[in-house]
Amino acid sequence: MFPPSQGLRLDIDAISQICGSVSIACWIVVFSPQIIENWRRSSADGLSVVFITVWLLGDFFNIFGAVLQGVLPTMIILAVYYTFADIVLLLQCFWYKGFTLSDEVRKPTDEPVVAPSEESPLLPDPRGHTNGTYTNGLGHGNGNGNGYNTPPRISDIDRRHSSHSQGSFRERFLSIDGTHLSPVTPLHQDPIQAIRQPPRPQPAQSTLQTVLFNLGIIVLVCASGVFGWWLSTRREAQRPAPPPEQTGAETLEFNTWGQLSGYICALLYLGSRIPQLLLNYRRKSTEGISMLFFLFACIGNMTYVLSIVAYKPVCRDARRCAGGEAVAIYWRYIAVNASWLLGSFGTLLLDAGVFVQYFLYRVEEGSDDEEEDGGL
């Protein structure tokens, strides 16, 4: 039954297993918040393409190193899952940004504000008439400049409709709700009515609501990891324990190609964060980045490091270790997993830099909004 009726013995092995189970749970859902964020915004401008590409290369070397070094099958399966999830993120970047490997800083372009005059209309012309000139969808004026408007040519109309981007089609498609399915409701809204009735802004979530929502998701994922560990211990408890003479020291052997792949993977993981940090610095914003994405990555890396460090050496004689044998086995175990420790702990520190940028630029954006409100 859960909770268990018998007391749990949380020794070093149990702590290592709990941290490993929580790490697996975090890494399973780590990519979902960013994928949903890109889909919700119909944009991937906040995500660095170089960051995802280098991370994907690191995943390939992670698979090679895990297979050659002979780690647990669960870690190999997760490494393959990471690769497919990174491919999905990379395809999203190509879909929204186009096929490019460069990170362009895209800032919203402000339309030029023209001072009103006595001849300025009270309402803007929805057909795009400006100063007696008809402007088509391509931005070219159709008029002779004498104040009279000339109707657009058929070729201009066809060219204007053919120049609609894929993003505008996607926006029109996603804007269709259940009311447009009725035969009495037109599919396209009248442009004049759309100008007179601007869309109502959606209420933004408060900081407290965002924190509570994210905290609830984190607690749920971590609890699922602990629950998975409890199920595994229940299953192992039903198996008969091996006799003491069959338990002995584990063979910790170095595989040259596995270690080389592991260190290349660690360097790629460390280098992948730098383009994202530079992109945030150039944009002076972290908008478009899901903080749950990096938060789950931080928790996953931290618990993964703890699961490796919390290791209980198994000596040749299960009843007693010789002098210095346990220390030698422990440090040999750390040396075998040093590349994975380097990659996880290093990316943990760099991900902390993303959080610093998030709070730093959020404060700057808030101060800018207050200045604009004060100026009005």
N, C-alpha and C positions, 0 to 999 in steps of 0.2 A: 504494500500500500504506500501511497505518497501523501503526506510526508512519512518517511520510514519510521517504524516503531523502535528499531534498534539505533543506538548511537553511531554516528559516522566517525570513523577514525581518519582525520585529515593529516596524513603524514606527507612527506616530501613527494612521494609518487602521486598521491591524490591531488595535491596542489598543482603539480605539473600537468596532470590529466585534465583538471578543471580549466586551467589556463589554455591548454591546447584545444579543448572543446569550445570554449568561448571564442578563441581566435578563429576557429573554423566557421562558427556561426556568423561572426562579423565579416569574414571574407566572402561568405556566400552572398550576403546582401549588400556588399560595399558598393557595387556598381549601379544598383537599382536607383538610388536617389538622383545620381547625375544623369542617367538615361531618361528618367521621368522629367527632370528639370529641363533638359534639352527639348524633349517633346512638348512640354507645356509652353515653353517660350518660343518654340519653332525657331530656335537659334542655338548656335554653339560658339558664339563670339567670345564668351568668357573662358572657354576651354582651349588650352594650347594644343595644336595639332602635333607639334614636336614632342610635347609631354607624353601624349598617348602613343605616338610612334616608338619613342625610345622605351617606354614602359612595355610595349608589345614585344620588342626585341629582347628585353630582359626576361619576359615570360618564356620565350623560346629557350633561352639558355637555362632558365629555371627547370624546365622539363628535362633537358638533356642532363643537367647536373643531378637532379633527383633520381633519374633512372640509373645513371652510371654509379652514383654513390650508394644506391640501394636503400633509400629512405622508405618510410611507411607508404603503402599503396594509397592511403587517404591523401597524403600530400601530393602525390603524383596526379591523382584525380583533380584535386583543387588547382594544381598548376595548369592542367588542361582547361579547366573551367575559367581561370583567369584569362587565358589566351582568347577564348571565344568571347568573353565579355569585353575585352579590350578591342576586339575586332568590331563589335557592335558600336562601341563609342567612336571608333575611327570612322566607320561608315556614316554615323550621324554627323560627324564633322565634315565629311566630304559632301553629304547631302545638303547641309545648310550653308557651308562656306564655299563649296566647289572643290574640285580636285586640286588641292594645293598643300604644300608642306610648309608654307611660310605663315607666321602669325602676324596678321595685319591688325593694327589698332584702329578699330572702327568707332568713331564718335558720332553721336547723333548730330546731323546737320540742321542747323537752325535756319528757318526761312527768313529772308530779309523782311524786316518790318518797315513798311512805308507809312510815313506820317499822313494822317487823314487831312483832306482838303475839303473845300466847299463842294467840289464836284464828286467826292467819293460817295458811293452808294452806302446805304445803311446796312444792307445785307449783301454778302458777296455773291457774285453770279455763279451758280453751280456749273454753268457751261464753260467756265474758264475765260470769260471776256476780261481783258485788262487793257485800259486806256485805248479803247476802240479797236483792239486787235484781238482776233480769235486765236487762241492758243490751243493747239491740238495736243494729243497725248505724247507727241515727240518733243514738245517744247518749242516748236516753230510757229511763228505767227502767220496767220492767213489774213492779210489785210493790206490796204494801200496807205495806211497811216493818215487818212483824212478824217478819221473819226467814225467812219462807217464800217460796219462789220460785213465781211463776206462769208457766205456759208462754206463749210469745209468741203473739200473734194472727197469723192468716194474712195480714192486711193489713200487719202490721209486717214479716213475712218478705218479702213481695213488694216493699214499699217499700225494704227493706234491700238486696235484690238489684238493684233498679233504680237505686240510688244509687251503684253502683260506677262509678268514673271511668274515662275512656278510658285513662289511664295505667296503672291496675291491669290492664286487659285486655291492654295492650301488654306489661306485665311477665309476665303469665301465658303469653302467646303466645311470648315470647322465651325463657321458662324451659323450654319443651318440648324435650327432646333425643331422641336416637335410641332410648333405652331405653323411652320412652313409646309408641313405635310398635308395640311388641309387644302382642298381644292379652291376655297374661297380666299385664301391668303396668298398673295403674290410671293414668288420666290425672291425676286430682287426688290429691294426697297427703293422708294422714290428718292432721288438724290436731294430734291428740295426739302422733303420732309426729314431726311437724314441730317441736313444742316440745321434746320429749325429745331430739331429734337436731338441734341447731341447725346451720345451714349452715357449712361450713368456710370460713374466710376465705382469699381468694386471696393468695398471697405477693406483696408489693409489690416493684416494681423498685427496685433501689438507684440512688443518684445516678450512679454510674459507668456502669451499664447504660443509663440514660436519656441521659446525655451521649454515649456511644458510638453509641447508636442514632440520635439526632438528627444527630450529626456525620456518620455514614455516609450518611444521606439527603441531607444538604446537599452532601457531596462528590459523590454520584451525580448530583444535579440540575445542579450546576455543571459537572461533567465532560460531561454530555450537551449543555450549552450550548456548551462549547468544541468538542465533536465536531461539532455542527451548524455552527459557524463554519468548521471545517476542511473539511467537505463543500462548503460554499458557495464557499470559495476554490479548491478543486479544480475545481469546475464553471466558475468564472470564468477559471481558468487555461487551460482548453481553448478559450475563445473568443478570436478574434483581437483584438489590442489596437487601439484606434482611433488614427489618425494624430495627431500633436501639434497640427496646425492645427485639428482638430475639437474639441479640449478647450479649454474656456474657463471663465470665472468663472460660478458659479451665480447665478441670479437669486433674491435673498432679498427678497421683498416682504411688507409687512405687510398682513394682512387685518383690517379693523376688527372685524367680527363674530367672526372666528376668535380674535383676541386677547382680545376681551371674554369669549367663552365660556371661553377658557383660564384667565383670571384668576378668573372665577367658580368654575371647577372647582377651582383651587388653593385658594381660600378655603373651599370646601366640604370638600375633603380635610383641610385643617388643622383646621376646626371639628369634623369627625367624630370625631377622637381625644379631644376634651375630654369628651364624655359617657362614654366608656369609662374614662378616667382617674378621673372622678368616681365612677362606679359601683364601681370597684375600691377607691377610698378609703372609700366608705361601707360596703362589705362587709368591708373590711380583709382582703381575700383576692383572689387571682386564680384561684381554683379554677373550673374549667369553661372556661378559655381555653387554647387550644393555643398553646404558645410557638413551635411551628414556623410557625404562621400569621403571627405578627408577625416572626419571624426571617426567613422568606422575603420578607416585605414589606420589611424593612430591607435585605436583600441586593439585592432587585430595585430599590429606590429608589437605593441607593448605586451600583450598576453602571449604572443608567440615567443618573444624573448624570454619571458618568465617561464614558459613551459620548457625551454631548453636549459636555462640556468638552474631551475629546480630539478636537479638530477641526483638520484641516489646511486652511487657506484655499487656494482655487484662484483664482489671479489670471487676468487676461485673457490675458496672455502666459504660457503654460504653462512656458516655459523660465526666465523670470525675472520677479520681482514688482517693481513700481515702489516708490519710497520711501514707506513707510507704508501701502501698499495692502493688504498681508497683515493688518496690525493692524486696519485699518478693516473689512475683510471679516469678520475673526474676531469683533469686538465687535458687528457688525450681526447675525451669526449667533446670538450669545448673546442679543441683544435680542429676536430673533424667538422664541426658545425660552425666554424668561425666565419665562413663566407656568408652563411645565412644570417648569423647574428649581426654582421657588419651591415648587410643590406637592410635588415629590419630596423635596427637601432638608428642607422644613419637617416633613413627616410622618415623615421619618427621625429627626429630633430628638425628636418626640413619641412615636414608638414606643420610643425609648430610655427614656422615662419609664415605659412599661409594663414593661420589663425591670427597672428599678429597683424598681417596686412588687412584682414577682414575687419578687425576692430579699429584699426588706425584709419582706414579709408571710410569706414562707416561714420566715425566721429567727424571727419572732414566734410562728408556729404551733408551731415546734419547741420553743421555750422554754416555751410553754404546756403542751405534752405532757409535757415533763420535769417541770414542777411538779406536774401531775396524777399522774404516776407516783411522784413523791416523796411526795405526800400519801397515796397508798395504802400 
